[in-house]
Amino acid sequence: LIAKEAGVKSVWVKANDRFQARVLQKIGADHIIMPERDMGIRVARKMLDKRVLEFHPLGSGLAMTEFVIGSRWMGKTL
């Protein structure tokens, strides 16, 4: 990657599919963004559970989810 050779410390790229992501990773990209895939996952989660408002994967199998709660849970802490 020309950016790496120029001294750029962190290279972010957009991939259109998994194959392209693998190629970009092999040539030195540090962060690979796949917006279509990521949005597809978010839409699917909303379609499967109407209570889900937002879903944000944090990595290592963790995620932050905003969802609608019933009145019975209002004002309570986790």
Secondary structure, DSSP 8 states (H G I E B T S, - for coil): -HHHHTT-S--EEE-SSHHHHHHHHHTT-SEEE-HHHHHHHHHHHHHH-TTEEEEEEEETTEEEEEE---GGGTT---
